[in-house]
Each structure stands twice: as C-alpha cells, then as structure tokens.
Amino acid sequence: MNTFFQMGGYAFYVWMAYGMIAALCALEIILTCGRYKKAKMAAKDHKGAVAARLTEKV
C-alpha cells in the first residue's frame, strides 16, 4: 500500500495534481452557485419591473 502512495517517486506531483483538480472543481461549483443566485435575482427584478410597467397608468 505504501508503494501505491509513493507512486515510484512521483507522489508529490501526482497528489498535488489531484489536489489542484479537487480545489478547482470545488471553486467552480462555488462560483457557479453564486452566478446562478445573482442571475435568478436579476431575472426576478426584471420580471417585477416589467409587471410594474404593464400596470402603470398612461
């Protein structure tokens, strides 16, 4: 099992690569959720603005 984790002397590079990929995937998920919430709020605000214009008296 120890040989597997040492990976023939390349363990540092291999595990750093796995770590970077995991961190970047997590960051992408966090940023995507934030953009989704922001877009959802913008759509809600836009819908409210359109409804207000439709009910406005001319």
C-alpha positions as CSV (number, residue, x, y, z in Angstrom):
1,M,0.0,0.0,0.0
2,N,2.9,2.3,0.8
3,T,4.3,1.8,-2.7
4,F,0.9,2.9,-4.2
5,F,1.0,6.2,-2.3
6,Q,4.7,6.9,-3.1
7,M,4.0,6.3,-6.9
8,G,7.5,5.5,-7.8
9,G,8.9,8.8,-6.5
10,Y,6.4,11.0,-8.3
11,A,3.9,11.1,-5.4
12,F,4.3,14.8,-4.7
13,Y,3.4,15.8,-8.3
14,V,0.6,13.3,-8.6
15,W,-1.1,14.1,-5.3
16,M,-0.6,17.9,-5.9
17,A,-2.3,17.4,-9.3
18,Y,-5.2,15.6,-7.7
19,G,-5.4,18.3,-5.0
20,M,-5.4,21.1,-7.6
21,I,-8.2,19.4,-9.6
22,A,-10.3,18.9,-6.5
23,A,-9.8,22.5,-5.4
24,L,-10.6,23.9,-8.8
25,C,-13.7,21.7,-9.1
26,A,-14.9,23.0,-5.7
27,L,-14.2,26.6,-6.7
28,E,-16.1,26.1,-10.0
29,I,-19.1,24.8,-8.1
30,I,-19.0,27.7,-5.6
31,L,-18.7,30.3,-8.3
32,T,-21.4,28.7,-10.4
33,C,-23.8,28.7,-7.5
34,G,-23.0,32.4,-6.9
35,R,-23.6,33.3,-10.5
36,Y,-26.8,31.3,-10.5
37,K,-28.2,33.2,-7.5
38,K,-27.2,36.5,-9.0
39,A,-28.9,35.7,-12.3
40,K,-32.0,34.4,-10.5
41,M,-32.3,37.7,-8.6
42,A,-31.7,39.7,-11.7
43,A,-34.5,37.8,-13.5
44,K,-36.8,38.3,-10.6
45,D,-36.1,42.1,-10.6
46,H,-36.6,42.2,-14.3
47,K,-39.9,40.4,-14.1
48,G,-41.1,42.8,-11.4
49,A,-40.1,45.8,-13.5
50,V,-42.0,44.5,-16.5
51,A,-45.0,43.9,-14.3
52,A,-44.8,47.4,-12.9
53,R,-44.7,48.9,-16.4
54,L,-47.7,46.9,-17.5
55,T,-49.8,48.0,-14.6
56,E,-48.8,51.7,-14.9
57,K,-51.5,54.1,-16.0
58,V,-50.6,56.0,-19.1
